[in-house]
């Protein structure tokens, strides 16, 4: 299965074809969650605290009433139990009017009650579980396959979540899980943000057998398992190199869990920037500031949320910077040299003989609870990332993702 992804703002969009006749909805691809949801109701969908998206008009939202194959999910559904996962899985449906005996017999005729779903960054969505026909691409973009009774959230109101999401986590509600591909895996190769407004090229997302490449250049690090968040994809970070120097010791919490399941680094396509805990993050900033001799741009540091911005000299709109390389060293002797544009990014066009570049890492909050760090999508650009579920490992290979898109026939294909 091959799906094109299009970069938009702070993530990567995938087009979902839902319903009969089909309605095409663009949603973010997210390896850090399970639920797939779409905005429902062109007029009634409401997003609170989404001012940044005020001028962005959704290309479409889903209308169940316009689909002849749309069904509300029922209390007897395993997905209904999963979305409500409380101490007593039957509570929400009991409150909706079903007796415990009908629930245990699996004969409850009541619709699955509305759910609320919370994201790590504080976003919340509220909706109902719906089933409908999903159409996906086969081994190439000209072949389609129909998936009946695909379960997703029909969402009417959100907080800080303006665009729908397709979940690629390990849980039963995720898209690869529902499609039967989770035991195999998937891969993606995110194009750089310079292709954001180019409709003629898309990032390849490969799901199933084709994703598990046997390329000799791939390096694999083990998938770690957290008892607290079993559906996240965890990797272990051992060290960070800046140029020829190592940053002071990376804490154990980035490669192992405590007795409660806290710790580890998640790899997350739904988080834009890599987040590191303090004092590691502050130490990394110190090492960089000692190595870099360019003039700081205090203006851009105060204007953006980034802590290090520099004025890079340029001549005739071209520049050659001497910014240091950064490498991540993961468990199993895996070393990934990050493409330089993944962590020092030009925030403006060349102006007054210089261009401003900012360091696109951020500090991790609440490191005492949950993951200790996040490997974000911006730092995954021009890197082939392979999720090999069969062997429980994640592979990395620095790559020109535009070439990968051409190989998969995604030049000239608008996502």
TIMARDO-414774 format. One record per residue (C-alpha): z, x, y. Coordinates in nm, 2 decimals. Layout:
<rs>
((Z; X; Y))
...
</rs>
This chain:
<rs>
((0.00; 0.00; 0.00))
((-0.11; 0.14; 0.34))
((0.00; 0.00; 0.67))
((-0.09; 0.13; 1.02))
((0.20; 0.18; 1.27))
((0.16; 0.18; 1.64))
((0.40; 0.36; 1.87))
((0.55; 0.14; 2.14))
((0.82; 0.24; 2.39))
((1.10; 0.37; 2.16))
((0.98; 0.30; 1.81))
((0.69; 0.23; 1.58))
((0.54; -0.12; 1.53))
((0.40; -0.28; 1.21))
((0.20; -0.60; 1.21))
((0.33; -0.87; 0.98))
((0.09; -1.15; 0.87))
((0.31; -1.45; 0.79))
((0.25; -1.81; 0.71))
((-0.04; -2.04; 0.63))
((-0.26; -2.01; 0.83))
((-0.14; -1.66; 0.90))
((0.05; -1.57; 1.22))
((0.05; -1.20; 1.31))
((0.38; -1.07; 1.46))
((0.44; -0.71; 1.56))
((0.79; -0.58; 1.47))
((0.96; -0.24; 1.46))
((0.98; -0.04; 1.14))
((1.34; 0.04; 1.07))
((1.47; 0.26; 0.79))
((1.83; 0.20; 0.92))
((1.86; -0.17; 0.83))
((1.75; -0.42; 0.56))
((1.68; -0.75; 0.71))
((1.32; -0.83; 0.83))
((1.33; -1.08; 1.12))
((1.08; -1.22; 1.37))
((1.12; -1.40; 1.70))
((1.09; -1.77; 1.63))
((0.96; -2.03; 1.88))
((0.74; -1.92; 2.17))
((0.95; -2.10; 2.43))
((1.30; -2.10; 2.27))
((1.33; -1.73; 2.18))
((1.60; -1.58; 2.40))
((1.70; -1.22; 2.44))
((2.01; -1.14; 2.64))
((2.05; -0.80; 2.82))
((1.68; -0.72; 2.76))
((1.59; -0.66; 3.13))
((1.39; -0.35; 3.04))
((1.15; -0.57; 2.84))
((1.13; -0.85; 3.11))
((0.76; -0.76; 3.18))
((0.67; -0.72; 2.81))
((0.53; -1.04; 2.67))
((0.55; -1.07; 2.29))
((0.20; -1.09; 2.15))
((0.33; -1.37; 1.93))
((0.64; -1.53; 1.79))
((0.65; -1.72; 1.46))
((0.64; -2.10; 1.45))
((0.75; -2.23; 1.10))
((0.63; -2.58; 1.19))
((0.27; -2.44; 1.21))
((0.29; -2.30; 0.86))
((0.23; -2.52; 0.56))
((0.40; -2.27; 0.33))
((0.72; -2.22; 0.53))
((1.05; -2.31; 0.36))
((1.42; -2.28; 0.47))
((1.62; -2.06; 0.22))
((1.89; -2.24; 0.02))
((2.26; -2.17; -0.06))
((2.17; -2.08; -0.42))
((1.95; -1.79; -0.30))
((2.08; -1.44; -0.37))
((1.94; -1.35; -0.02))
((2.17; -1.61; 0.13))
((2.47; -1.46; -0.04))
((2.36; -1.11; 0.07))
((2.31; -1.20; 0.44))
((2.65; -1.36; 0.45))
((2.82; -1.10; 0.23))
((3.19; -1.19; 0.30))
((3.49; -1.16; 0.08))
((3.40; -1.50; -0.07))
((3.02; -1.51; -0.09))
((3.02; -1.89; -0.11))
((3.22; -1.96; 0.20))
((2.94; -2.02; 0.45))
((2.77; -2.27; 0.21))
((3.10; -2.44; 0.13))
((3.14; -2.49; 0.50))
((2.79; -2.63; 0.52))
((2.89; -2.91; 0.28))
((2.86; -2.79; -0.08))
((3.14; -2.80; -0.33))
((3.23; -2.49; -0.51))
((3.13; -2.64; -0.85))
((2.77; -2.70; -0.73))
((2.76; -2.35; -0.59))
((2.88; -2.19; -0.92))
((2.62; -2.40; -1.11))
((2.35; -2.29; -0.87))
((2.26; -2.65; -0.78))
((2.36; -2.66; -0.42))
((2.07; -2.84; -0.23))
((2.20; -2.73; 0.12))
((2.00; -2.49; 0.34))
((2.14; -2.14; 0.38))
((2.36; -2.16; 0.70))
((2.26; -1.96; 1.01))
((2.35; -1.59; 1.01))
((2.44; -1.33; 1.26))
((2.32; -0.97; 1.19))
((2.47; -0.67; 1.38))
((2.30; -0.33; 1.44))
((2.48; 0.00; 1.48))
((2.38; 0.04; 1.85))
((2.55; -0.30; 1.93))
((2.25; -0.53; 1.90))
((2.30; -0.88; 1.74))
((2.05; -1.13; 1.62))
((2.12; -1.50; 1.52))
((1.88; -1.70; 1.30))
((1.81; -1.87; 0.97))
((1.67; -1.73; 0.65))
((1.31; -1.85; 0.59))
((1.06; -1.80; 0.31))
((0.69; -1.78; 0.36))
((0.37; -1.60; 0.25))
((0.34; -1.24; 0.36))
((0.00; -1.06; 0.35))
((0.00; -0.68; 0.33))
((-0.27; -0.42; 0.29))
((-0.35; -0.26; -0.04))
((-0.44; 0.10; -0.10))
((-0.66; 0.08; 0.21))
((-0.67; -0.14; 0.52))
((-0.97; -0.35; 0.40))
((-0.78; -0.49; 0.09))
((-0.51; -0.75; 0.13))
((-0.24; -0.87; -0.11))
((-0.04; -1.20; -0.08))
((0.34; -1.21; -0.14))
((0.47; -1.56; -0.17))
((0.82; -1.66; -0.08))
((0.89; -1.35; 0.12))
((1.24; -1.39; 0.27))
((1.30; -1.30; 0.64))
((1.51; -1.41; 0.94))
((1.37; -1.67; 1.18))
((1.56; -1.56; 1.49))
((1.60; -1.78; 1.80))
((1.84; -1.56; 2.01))
((1.94; -1.20; 2.03))
((2.15; -0.95; 2.22))
((1.96; -0.63; 2.31))
((1.70; -0.68; 2.04))
((1.38; -0.79; 2.22))
((1.14; -0.73; 1.93))
((1.15; -0.82; 1.56))
((1.23; -0.56; 1.29))
((1.11; -0.50; 0.94))
((1.39; -0.35; 0.74))
((1.32; -0.05; 0.51))
((1.67; 0.01; 0.39))
((1.79; 0.01; 0.03))
((1.93; -0.35; 0.03))
((1.77; -0.64; -0.16))
((1.65; -0.80; 0.17))
((1.44; -0.50; 0.27))
((1.06; -0.52; 0.26))
((1.01; -0.24; 0.00))
((1.28; -0.40; -0.21))
((1.13; -0.75; -0.20))
((0.78; -0.61; -0.28))
((0.91; -0.42; -0.58))
((0.84; -0.07; -0.43))
((1.20; 0.05; -0.38))
((1.22; 0.22; -0.71))
((0.92; 0.43; -0.61))
((0.94; 0.51; -0.24))
((0.74; 0.53; 0.08))
((0.63; 0.79; 0.34))
((0.54; 0.80; 0.71))
((0.39; 1.04; 0.95))
((0.47; 0.94; 1.31))
((0.21; 1.03; 1.57))
((0.33; 1.19; 1.89))
((0.41; 0.97; 2.19))
((0.10; 1.10; 2.36))
((-0.10; 0.86; 2.14))
((0.12; 0.56; 2.25))
((-0.16; 0.39; 2.45))
((-0.45; 0.49; 2.22))
((-0.57; 0.18; 2.03))
((-0.80; 0.38; 1.81))
((-0.55; 0.57; 1.60))
((-0.24; 0.46; 1.41))
((0.04; 0.64; 1.22))
((0.01; 0.60; 0.84))
((0.29; 0.42; 0.65))
((0.24; 0.45; 0.28))
((0.44; 0.24; 0.03))
((0.45; 0.28; -0.35))
((0.30; 0.54; -0.59))
((0.06; 0.68; -0.32))
((0.36; 0.78; -0.11))
((0.51; 1.02; -0.36))
((0.30; 1.32; -0.28))
((0.30; 1.63; -0.50))
((0.20; 1.86; -0.21))
((0.34; 2.20; -0.27))
((0.44; 2.24; 0.10))
((0.69; 1.96; 0.09))
((1.06; 2.06; 0.08))
((1.30; 1.81; -0.06))
((1.67; 1.76; 0.02))
((1.89; 1.53; -0.18))
((1.97; 1.17; -0.07))
((2.34; 1.14; -0.03))
((2.53; 0.82; -0.12))
((2.79; 0.67; 0.10))
((3.03; 0.41; -0.04))
((3.07; 0.25; 0.30))
((2.69; 0.22; 0.38))
((2.51; 0.23; 0.05))
((2.18; 0.10; 0.20))
((2.13; 0.39; 0.45))
((1.93; 0.70; 0.38))
((2.17; 1.00; 0.42))
((2.08; 1.37; 0.43))
((2.31; 1.67; 0.46))
((2.27; 1.90; 0.77))
((2.40; 2.25; 0.70))
((2.29; 2.45; 1.00))
((2.09; 2.45; 1.32))
((1.89; 2.75; 1.45))
((1.79; 2.81; 1.81))
((1.53; 3.09; 1.82))
((1.68; 3.36; 1.61))
((2.04; 3.25; 1.67))
((2.25; 3.00; 1.48))
((2.45; 2.74; 1.66))
((2.83; 2.77; 1.58))
((2.92; 2.62; 1.25))
((2.79; 2.27; 1.18))
((3.09; 2.05; 1.07))
((3.13; 1.95; 0.71))
((3.11; 1.58; 0.82))
((2.73; 1.61; 0.86))
((2.68; 1.69; 0.49))
((2.97; 1.51; 0.31))
((3.18; 1.20; 0.33))
((3.55; 1.14; 0.36))
((3.74; 0.92; 0.12))
((3.64; 0.61; 0.31))
((3.26; 0.69; 0.31))
((3.25; 0.81; 0.67))
((3.03; 1.10; 0.76))
((2.68; 1.23; 0.67))
((2.36; 1.22; 0.87))
((2.13; 0.92; 0.84))
((1.76; 0.95; 0.89))
((1.66; 0.64; 1.09))
((1.32; 0.53; 1.22))
((1.49; 0.26; 1.43))
((1.69; 0.51; 1.64))
((1.48; 0.70; 1.90))
((1.67; 1.03; 1.95))
((1.87; 1.25; 1.72))
((2.24; 1.22; 1.78))
((2.49; 1.50; 1.70))
((2.87; 1.48; 1.72))
((3.08; 1.69; 1.96))
((3.17; 1.97; 1.97))
((2.84; 2.06; 1.79))
((2.63; 1.88; 2.05))
((2.80; 2.06; 2.34))
((2.77; 2.39; 2.16))
((2.40; 2.34; 2.11))
((2.36; 2.26; 2.49))
((2.55; 2.58; 2.57))
((2.33; 2.80; 2.34))
((2.01; 2.65; 2.50))
((2.13; 2.69; 2.86))
((2.21; 3.06; 2.79))
((1.87; 3.12; 2.64))
((1.66; 2.93; 2.89))
((1.59; 3.10; 3.23))
((1.40; 2.82; 3.40))
((1.55; 2.62; 3.69))
((1.75; 2.31; 3.60))
((1.63; 1.98; 3.74))
((1.95; 1.81; 3.84))
((1.75; 1.52; 3.98))
((1.60; 1.43; 3.64))
((1.93; 1.49; 3.46))
((2.09; 1.23; 3.69))
((1.79; 1.00; 3.67))
((1.77; 1.00; 3.29))
((2.03; 1.00; 3.01))
((1.95; 1.36; 2.91))
((2.18; 1.65; 2.97))
((1.93; 1.94; 3.00))
((1.61; 1.92; 3.21))
((1.41; 2.22; 3.33))
((1.13; 2.28; 3.58))
((0.85; 2.46; 3.38))
((0.60; 2.64; 3.61))
((0.24; 2.54; 3.56))
((-0.09; 2.65; 3.70))
((-0.39; 2.42; 3.74))
((-0.21; 2.15; 3.54))
((-0.16; 2.37; 3.24))
((0.16; 2.55; 3.14))
((0.29; 2.79; 2.88))
((0.66; 2.75; 2.83))
((0.90; 3.00; 2.66))
((1.14; 2.74; 2.54))
((1.32; 2.84; 2.21))
((1.24; 2.70; 1.87))
((1.48; 2.47; 1.70))
((1.52; 2.45; 1.32))
((1.72; 2.21; 1.11))
((1.86; 2.34; 0.78))
((1.93; 2.07; 0.52))
((2.09; 2.08; 0.18))
((1.89; 2.25; -0.10))
((1.76; 2.53; 0.13))
((1.53; 2.30; 0.32))
((1.43; 2.43; 0.67))
((1.24; 2.22; 0.91))
((1.11; 2.38; 1.23))
((1.08; 2.09; 1.47))
((0.76; 2.07; 1.67))
((0.85; 2.18; 2.03))
((0.73; 1.85; 2.19))
((0.98; 1.67; 1.97))
((1.28; 1.80; 2.16))
((1.16; 1.93; 2.50))
((0.94; 1.65; 2.64))
((0.75; 1.64; 2.97))
((0.90; 1.36; 3.17))
((0.63; 1.36; 3.44))
((0.28; 1.48; 3.51))
((0.26; 1.83; 3.67))
((0.38; 1.82; 4.03))
((0.43; 2.09; 4.29))
((0.33; 2.36; 4.05))
((0.58; 2.26; 3.78))
((0.65; 2.00; 3.51))
((0.99; 1.87; 3.42))
((1.09; 1.88; 3.05))
((1.41; 1.73; 2.92))
((1.60; 1.80; 2.59))
((1.58; 1.48; 2.39))
((1.90; 1.50; 2.18))
((2.20; 1.29; 2.25))
((2.57; 1.29; 2.18))
((2.70; 1.08; 1.88))
((2.97; 0.83; 1.97))
((3.24; 0.70; 1.73))
((3.21; 0.98; 1.48))
((3.54; 0.88; 1.32))
((3.37; 0.58; 1.17))
((3.04; 0.55; 1.00))
((2.77; 0.82; 1.00))
((2.85; 1.15; 1.18))
((2.49; 1.20; 1.30))
((2.14; 1.04; 1.32))
((1.80; 1.21; 1.28))
((1.59; 0.99; 1.51))
((1.22; 0.90; 1.51))
((1.13; 1.11; 1.81))
((1.23; 1.43; 1.63))
((1.03; 1.31; 1.32))
((0.70; 1.31; 1.51))
((0.43; 1.52; 1.34))
((0.64; 1.55; 1.03))
((0.55; 1.39; 0.70))
((0.87; 1.23; 0.57))
((0.87; 1.12; 0.20))
((1.14; 0.89; 0.06))
((1.12; 0.96; -0.31))
((1.35; 0.69; -0.45))
((1.29; 0.78; -0.82))
((1.43; 1.13; -0.78))
((1.67; 1.03; -0.50))
((1.54; 1.29; -0.25))
((1.37; 1.31; 0.09))
((1.08; 1.54; 0.16))
((0.97; 1.71; 0.48))
((0.66; 1.88; 0.59))
((0.55; 1.96; 0.95))
((0.20; 1.82; 0.99))
((-0.05; 1.71; 1.24))
((-0.01; 1.33; 1.19))
((-0.34; 1.27; 1.37))
((-0.51; 1.45; 1.08))
((-0.31; 1.25; 0.83))
((-0.42; 0.93; 1.00))
((-0.78; 1.04; 0.98))
((-0.73; 1.13; 0.61))
((-0.60; 0.77; 0.55))
((-0.89; 0.62; 0.74))
((-0.67; 0.51; 1.04))
((-0.89; 0.65; 1.31))
((-1.05; 0.36; 1.49))
((-0.80; 0.12; 1.34))
((-0.59; -0.07; 1.58))
((-0.24; -0.15; 1.44))
</rs>
